[in-house]
Amino acid sequence: MLVDPLVWRSAGRVVERAAEDVQTARAAGGAALPPDAFGLMCSPLLLPPYLVVAGLVDVVLGSVAEGLRKTATNLDAAAASFEENEQQAADAVARAVCSLGGGVW
């Protein structure tokens, strides 16, 4: 199995862009319908349910964006950890080869 930290980092950038897109959608949703959009007569009937739904959508989109940001951070951390462990393993092999008289470390 091929493990490529660059692919993980690339996926992290895609996830970050998705988080930005969700944040843009969240901002657009908040600006889409002003409180007086239903007019004076209908506002008491339609505005309260709309505000409840809009509030829930805002919370959900905020949570999704935050989750995506955390995922992107975790992908970067996993890539860095893998690279560090890979380097440590390569150094250990090089030391072992040198200790057996196979080269200079």
C-alpha positions in Angstrom: 0.0 0.0 0.0 1.4 3.4 -1.0 1.1 6.1 1.6 1.7 9.6 0.3 1.5 12.5 2.7 1.3 14.9 -0.2 -2.1 13.4 -1.1 -3.2 13.9 2.5 -2.2 17.5 2.4 -3.9 18.0 -1.0 -7.1 16.5 0.4 -6.7 18.9 3.4 -6.7 21.8 1.0 -9.9 20.5 -0.7 -11.5 20.1 2.7 -10.5 23.7 3.6 -12.1 25.0 0.4 -15.2 23.1 1.3 -15.3 24.7 4.7 -14.9 28.1 3.1 -17.8 27.3 0.7 -20.0 26.3 3.6 -19.1 29.5 5.4 -20.0 31.4 2.3 -23.4 29.6 2.1 -23.9 30.4 5.8 -23.3 34.1 5.2 -25.5 34.1 2.1 -28.3 32.5 4.1 -28.2 35.1 6.7 -28.4 37.9 4.1 -31.0 36.2 1.9 -34.2 37.2 3.6 -34.4 40.4 5.7 -36.8 40.4 8.7 -39.3 42.7 7.0 -39.4 40.5 3.8 -42.9 39.2 4.6 -44.5 42.6 4.9 -46.4 44.1 7.8 -49.5 41.8 7.5 -47.7 38.5 7.1 -44.6 39.0 9.3 -46.4 37.9 12.5 -47.4 34.7 10.8 -44.4 33.7 8.8 -41.4 35.4 10.4 -41.3 33.4 13.7 -41.1 30.0 12.0 -38.6 31.4 9.4 -36.4 32.8 12.2 -36.4 29.4 14.0 -35.4 27.5 10.8 -32.9 30.2 9.8 -31.3 30.0 13.2 -31.1 26.2 13.1 -29.6 26.3 9.6 -27.0 28.9 10.7 -26.0 26.7 13.7 -25.8 23.5 11.5 -23.7 25.2 8.8 -21.4 26.7 11.4 -20.9 23.2 12.9 -20.2 21.7 9.5 -17.7 24.4 8.6 -15.9 23.9 11.9 -15.9 20.1 11.4 -14.4 20.5 8.0 -11.7 22.8 9.3 -10.8 20.3 12.0 -10.7 17.5 9.4 -8.3 19.6 7.3 -6.1 20.2 10.3 -6.1 16.5 11.2 -5.1 15.6 7.6 -2.1 17.9 7.8 -1.1 16.6 11.2 -1.3 13.0 10.0 0.8 13.8 7.0 3.4 15.5 9.2 3.4 12.6 11.7 3.8 10.1 8.9 6.8 12.0 7.4 8.4 12.3 10.8 8.0 8.6 11.5 9.2 7.7 8.1 12.4 9.8 8.6 13.0 8.3 12.0 12.7 4.8 10.4 15.1 5.7 7.6 17.6 7.1 10.1 17.4 3.9 12.2 18.0 1.8 9.1 21.0 4.0 8.1 22.5 3.7 11.6 22.0 -0.1 11.5 23.7 -0.3 8.1 26.6 1.8 9.4 27.0 -0.2 12.5 27.4 -3.3 10.4 30.2 -1.6 8.4 28.0 -0.9 5.4 28.6 2.8 4.9 28.8 6.2 6.5 25.9 7.6 8.3 
